[in-house]
Amino acid sequence: MTAPVASTVVFGHRGPDANNFWAHAVYNAMDSYNASLEVGANPPVDEFPFLQWIPDSMAYWKRRVKGSFKCMDDTWNEARRLVNVRRRKGIKRDCIIESILDGERHGELELNDHQLNHFMGVLVEGGADTTASAMLTSVMFLAMHPQYQEKARKELDAVCGTSR
C-alpha cells in the first residue's frame, strides 16, 4: 500500500486503510490503463489507418481504451473534487496541488483543470510505483543481510518512536 504516500505528497490526503479512495484508486486506474497497453492489446492502427473506421461495437480495443480513459478521468476528477471540498472547509495541507492552486506555481503551468487533474494523477501513479519498488528492494536487502536489520530498526525507532 504505497499509494497513500504518493497521495499525501501530491494531494495532501492519505488512505488510512485499503478501502479508502486514496489507498486504492490509483491502482484501479493503473490496472485499467495497463490493460490497454499490453502487447497485442491494440491493432497497428498507425500502420493500417483503415482500422480506425471500424465501429466501436466491433472493435474491442477501442472500447477498452475509452474505458481506460474514463477510469483515469473519473479517478483524477474525484481526487480533485475531494481536494476542493477540503479546501472549501479551510483545511490546507503542505502538498504539491496546494502550491499550484494557491498560485505559487500555477502561473508557470499553462494547464486547464482537466490537464492539471491528470498531471497530478500521473505524479501519484509514478510515486506509488517507485515507493513500492524502493520498499521491496529494502525488504529484500534486509532479508539477504540480517546483520543490518537491527541497525535499521534502531534508526527507525529513533525517528518514529517505539509506540507504533
C-alpha positions as a Markdown table, in Angstrom:
| # | Residue | x | y | z |
|---|---|---|---|---|
| 1 | Met | 0.0 | 0.0 | 0.0 |
| 2 | Thr | 2.3 | 2.8 | -1.2 |
| 3 | Ala | -0.3 | 4.9 | -2.9 |
| 4 | Pro | -1.1 | 6.8 | 0.3 |
| 5 | Val | 2.4 | 8.0 | 0.4 |
| 6 | Ala | 2.2 | 9.5 | -3.1 |
| 7 | Ser | -1.3 | 10.8 | -2.5 |
| 8 | Thr | -0.2 | 12.6 | 0.6 |
| 9 | Val | 2.7 | 14.3 | -1.2 |
| 10 | Val | 0.6 | 15.2 | -4.3 |
| 11 | Phe | -2.9 | 15.8 | -3.0 |
| 12 | Gly | -2.5 | 16.2 | 0.8 |
| 13 | His | -4.7 | 13.1 | 1.5 |
| 14 | Arg | -3.7 | 9.7 | 2.6 |
| 15 | Gly | -5.6 | 6.4 | 2.7 |
| 16 | Pro | -5.8 | 5.1 | 6.2 |
| 17 | Asp | -7.0 | 1.7 | 5.1 |
| 18 | Ala | -7.2 | -0.4 | 1.9 |
| 19 | Asn | -10.9 | 0.6 | 1.4 |
| 20 | Asn | -10.2 | 4.3 | 1.3 |
| 21 | Phe | -10.3 | 6.1 | -2.1 |
| 22 | Trp | -6.7 | 7.4 | -1.6 |
| 23 | Ala | -5.4 | 3.9 | -1.0 |
| 24 | His | -6.9 | 2.1 | -4.0 |
| 25 | Ala | -8.0 | 4.5 | -6.7 |
| 26 | Val | -4.5 | 4.9 | -8.2 |
| 27 | Tyr | -4.2 | 1.1 | -8.6 |
| 28 | Asn | -7.7 | 0.8 | -10.2 |
| 29 | Ala | -6.7 | 3.5 | -12.7 |
| 30 | Met | -3.3 | 2.0 | -13.4 |
| 31 | Asp | -4.7 | -1.5 | -13.9 |
| 32 | Ser | -7.2 | -0.3 | -16.4 |
| 33 | Tyr | -4.6 | 1.7 | -18.2 |
| 34 | Asn | -2.0 | -1.1 | -18.3 |
| 35 | Ala | -4.6 | -3.5 | -19.7 |
| 36 | Ser | -5.0 | -1.2 | -22.7 |
| 37 | Leu | -1.2 | -1.1 | -23.3 |
| 38 | Glu | -0.4 | -4.8 | -23.1 |
| 39 | Val | 1.4 | -6.3 | -26.1 |
| 40 | Gly | -1.2 | -7.3 | -28.6 |
| 41 | Ala | -4.0 | -5.3 | -26.9 |
| 42 | Asn | -4.3 | -2.9 | -29.8 |
| 43 | Pro | -4.0 | -3.4 | -33.6 |
| 44 | Pro | -1.4 | -1.4 | -35.6 |
| 45 | Val | -3.8 | 1.5 | -36.5 |
| 46 | Asp | -0.9 | 3.8 | -37.3 |
| 47 | Glu | 0.4 | 1.3 | -39.9 |
| 48 | Phe | -3.1 | 0.4 | -41.2 |
| 49 | Pro | -5.2 | 3.6 | -40.9 |
| 50 | Phe | -8.3 | 2.0 | -42.2 |
| 51 | Leu | -8.7 | 0.2 | -38.9 |
| 52 | Gln | -9.8 | 3.5 | -37.3 |
| 53 | Trp | -13.0 | 3.3 | -39.3 |
| 54 | Ile | -14.1 | 0.0 | -37.6 |
| 55 | Pro | -17.1 | 0.8 | -35.4 |
| 56 | Asp | -16.6 | 0.7 | -31.6 |
| 57 | Ser | -19.2 | -2.2 | -31.4 |
| 58 | Met | -16.8 | -4.4 | -33.5 |
| 59 | Ala | -13.5 | -3.0 | -32.1 |
| 60 | Tyr | -12.9 | -4.2 | -28.5 |
| 61 | Trp | -9.6 | -2.3 | -28.3 |
| 62 | Lys | -11.5 | 1.0 | -28.8 |
| 63 | Arg | -13.9 | 0.2 | -26.0 |
| 64 | Arg | -11.0 | -0.8 | -23.7 |
| 65 | Val | -9.1 | 2.4 | -24.4 |
| 66 | Lys | -12.2 | 4.6 | -23.9 |
| 67 | Gly | -12.9 | 2.7 | -20.7 |
| 68 | Ser | -9.4 | 3.2 | -19.5 |
| 69 | Phe | -9.6 | 6.9 | -20.2 |
| 70 | Lys | -12.9 | 7.2 | -18.4 |
| 71 | Cys | -11.5 | 5.3 | -15.4 |
| 72 | Met | -8.5 | 7.7 | -15.3 |
| 73 | Asp | -10.6 | 10.7 | -15.8 |
| 74 | Asp | -13.1 | 9.7 | -13.1 |
| 75 | Thr | -10.3 | 8.9 | -10.7 |
| 76 | Trp | -8.4 | 12.2 | -11.0 |
| 77 | Asn | -11.6 | 14.3 | -11.2 |
| 78 | Glu | -12.8 | 12.7 | -7.9 |
| 79 | Ala | -9.3 | 13.3 | -6.4 |
| 80 | Arg | -9.6 | 17.0 | -7.3 |
| 81 | Arg | -13.2 | 17.2 | -6.1 |
| 82 | Leu | -12.0 | 15.8 | -2.7 |
| 83 | Val | -9.2 | 18.4 | -2.6 |
| 84 | Asn | -11.7 | 21.2 | -3.4 |
| 85 | Val | -14.0 | 20.0 | -0.6 |
| 86 | Arg | -11.2 | 20.1 | 1.9 |
| 87 | Arg | -10.0 | 23.5 | 0.7 |
| 88 | Arg | -13.5 | 24.9 | 1.0 |
| 89 | Lys | -13.5 | 23.8 | 4.6 |
| 90 | Gly | -10.4 | 25.9 | 5.1 |
| 91 | Ile | -8.1 | 22.9 | 5.6 |
| 92 | Lys | -4.7 | 23.5 | 4.0 |
| 93 | Arg | -2.0 | 20.9 | 3.6 |
| 94 | Asp | 1.6 | 21.1 | 2.5 |
| 95 | Cys | 1.4 | 19.3 | -0.8 |
| 96 | Ile | 2.0 | 19.8 | -4.5 |
| 97 | Ile | -1.5 | 20.6 | -5.6 |
| 98 | Glu | -1.9 | 23.2 | -2.8 |
| 99 | Ser | 1.1 | 25.2 | -4.0 |
| 100 | Ile | -0.2 | 25.1 | -7.6 |
| 101 | Leu | -3.8 | 26.1 | -6.7 |
| 102 | Asp | -2.5 | 28.8 | -4.3 |
| 103 | Gly | -0.8 | 30.3 | -7.3 |
| 104 | Glu | 2.8 | 29.6 | -6.2 |
| 105 | Arg | 3.4 | 27.6 | -9.4 |
| 106 | His | 0.2 | 27.8 | -11.4 |
| 107 | Gly | 1.5 | 30.8 | -13.4 |
| 108 | Glu | 4.3 | 28.7 | -14.8 |
| 109 | Leu | 1.9 | 25.9 | -15.8 |
| 110 | Glu | -0.4 | 26.6 | -18.7 |
| 111 | Leu | -2.9 | 23.8 | -17.9 |
| 112 | Asn | -6.6 | 23.8 | -17.7 |
| 113 | Asp | -8.3 | 22.0 | -14.8 |
| 114 | His | -8.7 | 18.7 | -16.7 |
| 115 | Gln | -5.0 | 18.7 | -17.6 |
| 116 | Leu | -3.9 | 19.6 | -14.1 |
| 117 | Asn | -6.0 | 16.8 | -12.6 |
| 118 | His | -4.4 | 14.2 | -14.9 |
| 119 | Phe | -0.9 | 15.7 | -14.4 |
| 120 | Met | -1.4 | 15.3 | -10.6 |
| 121 | Gly | -2.6 | 11.8 | -11.2 |
| 122 | Val | 0.5 | 10.9 | -13.2 |
| 123 | Leu | 2.6 | 12.1 | -10.3 |
| 124 | Val | 0.7 | 9.8 | -7.9 |
| 125 | Glu | 1.0 | 6.9 | -10.3 |
| 126 | Gly | 4.8 | 7.3 | -10.6 |
| 127 | Gly | 5.1 | 7.9 | -6.9 |
| 128 | Ala | 3.1 | 4.8 | -6.0 |
| 129 | Asp | 5.2 | 2.6 | -8.2 |
| 130 | Thr | 8.6 | 4.0 | -7.2 |
| 131 | Thr | 7.7 | 3.9 | -3.5 |
| 132 | Ala | 6.7 | 0.2 | -3.8 |
| 133 | Ser | 9.9 | -0.6 | -5.7 |
| 134 | Ala | 12.0 | 1.1 | -3.1 |
| 135 | Met | 10.2 | -0.7 | -0.2 |
| 136 | Leu | 10.5 | -4.1 | -1.9 |
| 137 | Thr | 14.2 | -3.5 | -2.6 |
| 138 | Ser | 14.8 | -2.5 | 1.1 |
| 139 | Val | 12.9 | -5.6 | 2.4 |
| 140 | Met | 14.9 | -7.9 | 0.0 |
| 141 | Phe | 18.2 | -6.3 | 1.1 |
| 142 | Leu | 17.4 | -6.7 | 4.8 |
| 143 | Ala | 16.3 | -10.3 | 4.2 |
| 144 | Met | 19.6 | -11.0 | 2.5 |
| 145 | His | 21.7 | -9.1 | 5.0 |
| 146 | Pro | 20.2 | -9.7 | 8.5 |
| 147 | Gln | 23.2 | -8.1 | 10.1 |
| 148 | Tyr | 21.8 | -4.7 | 9.1 |
| 149 | Gln | 18.2 | -5.3 | 10.4 |
| 150 | Glu | 19.0 | -4.3 | 14.0 |
| 151 | Lys | 20.7 | -1.1 | 12.9 |
| 152 | Ala | 17.8 | -0.3 | 10.6 |
| 153 | Arg | 15.3 | -1.0 | 13.4 |
| 154 | Lys | 17.2 | 1.3 | 15.8 |
| 155 | Glu | 17.3 | 4.1 | 13.3 |
| 156 | Leu | 13.5 | 3.8 | 12.6 |
| 157 | Asp | 12.8 | 3.7 | 16.3 |
| 158 | Ala | 14.8 | 6.9 | 16.8 |
| 159 | Val | 12.8 | 8.7 | 14.2 |
| 160 | Cys | 9.3 | 7.1 | 14.6 |
| 161 | Gly | 9.4 | 6.0 | 18.2 |
| 162 | Thr | 8.6 | 2.6 | 19.6 |
| 163 | Ser | 4.9 | 3.1 | 20.4 |
| 164 | Arg | 3.8 | 2.1 | 16.9 |
